[in-house]
Each structure stands twice: as C-alpha cells, then as structure tokens.
Amino acid sequence: MLRRVTYPMTMRLLLPFALATALASLAPTRHTLADPAAVSATRSRADTVGEYRGLYETGFEVSWFHPCNAQLGDDSWWVTLSNVALRQRDSAAKSIPGHPRVLYVRWRGTVSPKMPAGAGHMGRGSRYMLVTEVLQLRASDEAGCTSV
C-alpha cells in the first residue's frame, strides 16, 4: 500500500522559491573589469570593479561611502577596505591635518547589488562596497563632490 505524503501549506508555498533560489545560485557569476568612465554612482553595476568618487565617513562604528551623483535611496554604502587599501588610506591620512571624520575619496572597488533589507551598521545603507585601491584622499570641504 502506498502512503501519500502531504506537506504543510507553508512548505508548498516555499518550495517554488527555494527551488528558484537554488537554481539561481548555480548560475555562473561574471566578474568583469568595468571602464571607470562608464561606471557612475547612479548606475553602479554590481560585482564589477569600478572607480568611484565621493565622501567617506569614518570613525567608531562608521564606515560609509556617499558616492557623488548618487540617487536618493542609494546614497549610503557600507565600506570594507582590503588590507592594501587600508594601508593606502592610513598612509594618505597622515598628510591631512587634524582627524576629519568626512573625507573626499577616489578609489577602486567592487559594489554589491542594492540590498532591499539594508546594508551596513544598523541596516542604514543600500549597498556594500569592498575597496581594493585608494587613488585619492583629502579632507572634504563644504562643496563636497563639486570641488574636485
């Protein structure tokens, strides 16, 4: 005699989503180098290396990047620096008088897709960013992104 297996209603509803997620994870990930001029903060391509400029906030439980010309709602990215980028940042910061909490930066890194549930400390951000190279770092002035 065959027994019929029944699943709770919740399991029946979640099964298609679980299957779709599993199939999506099997798709190959493309990592390409993007032309720095083609990648802007308003059209950041996830999982590509690009050059970005904007304001960087640093301090206790603070590591935010605010890209120049970012769209509202996608203007705060949580930053993690590679070991190389961390050394570059610290070396460049030595030449800046005082310890400003907001800096103008130009750097190279990889950006995550926009995170619908939030990113970074307390989920306040919209993306994650891994910085691999610091190209420019200086104290920010009142003009921010407009003074280059």
Sequence and secondary structure as in RCSB ss.txt:
>XXXX:A:sequence
MLRRVTYPMTMRLLLPFALATALASLAPTRHTLADPAAVSATRSRADTVGEYRGLYETGFEVSWFHPCNAQLGDD
SWWVTLSNVALRQRDSAAKSIPGHPRVLYVRWRGTVSPKMPAGAGHMGRGSRYMLVTEVLQLRASDEAGCTSV
>XXXX:A:secstr
        HHHHHHHHHHHHHHHHHHS     B  TTT  GGG  TTSEEEEEEEEEEETTEEEEEETT  TTS 
 EEEEE HHHHHHHHHHHTTSSS  SEEEEEEEEEE    TT BSGGG BSEEEEEEEEEEEEE  TTGGG  
